[in-house]
Amino acid sequence: MREERVFFGTGGMRLEGLYAPGTGERAALICHPHSLMGGTMETPVVETVAQALFRAGFSTLRFNFRGVGGSDGAFDEGRGEGEDLLSAAAFLEDRGTKAVLPAGYSFGAWVAAGALTKRPFLPALLVAPPVAMFPFELATLRGRVGLIVCGDNDPYCPAKAARAMAAEVSCRVEVLAGEDHFFGRGLERLGGSVAVYAKRLPGPVPNGDRFS
């Protein structure tokens, strides 16, 4: 998987990302954990999700929210970060993408969930959505989320709450045994769950190993 460092804009700011072009017309944008708690596009879970989606045939863009790494601006408590996500989607469309899959981890899952009503997306992938920390507008998410993945020992995304959320928004949920919020021992299993989900999404799936 070969990624190129790219920059794109939103509201006069420049955001930094890593883009891997695939062979089809679908792309995924991967959102990182909380900016003030060390979250970046280099986080192992974010990298794992990007690799799994690329292998499943998607172009991928993992990027730094405003105020992180080489991205301009400052943390905006999720409001501006939602604008960053939409700017990332526009970047992908400029590269020929016809369908965008939002994939968020932790805080990034919350940001992704908040953006799903702003424009058409493929059903989102939410990894360890922090339902115990942030409010999710579940009534607006029905039909817009495809898969929730979490560990069974995650204090920020308790398995019971994740299952209740999945039932409310009518999506699949996978709970990985023995894993906490960081998937320290389960990155391979997480990647497998992500790849299976991505390959089941509608539309042709090209050979994602071309750039591996």
C-alpha positions, 0 to 999 in steps of 0.5 A: 500500500503506497500512500502519498502525503496530500494537502487540501483546504477548508475555510481557508485552512490547509489539512494534511492527509495520506492518500492511497489511490485504488483502482475503482470509484469508491474511497474511504476517509478515515477519521482519527481519535481525539485531537487533545488526547494524542489522536492522529492519522498515524494512530495504529487503529486508523492505519489498520482500518486504512490498510483493510479498506485498501485491500478491500478495493477502496482508495483511502484517505486518512487525514489530520483534523485541524490543529493536528500534525501538519493541519492548520487551525485548532481543535474545535470540539467536533464542529470544525472537525465535521467541516474537515471531514466534508472537505476530505470527501470533496478532495476524494470526489475531485480525484474521481471518487463516486461513493465515499465511505466514512470510517471513524475511530473513537472521537473520529466515529463521533465526528463521522456520525455527525456528518452523515446527514450533510451529504450522501455517503455509503453506510458508515463504519464506526470503530469504538464509537464513544457512546459513554462520552459523547451524545449521538443523534441516533434518530438521524443515523438509521440506515446511515451506519453499516457496522459498529466494531468495539471490544468487550472491555471498552469503558468508552464504548461499552458492549451493551451500549454498542449493541443498543446503538446498533439496534437503534440505527439498524446496523450490524455490530461486532464485539471483539472478545478481550479487547479494550478501546485501543485494540492492542491485541486485536488489530488483525481481527479488527482489520478482518472485520473491516475488510469483510464489511467493506467487501459486502458493500454494494458496487464492484470491488476492484483488486485492492492489492495492486499498490500493495 
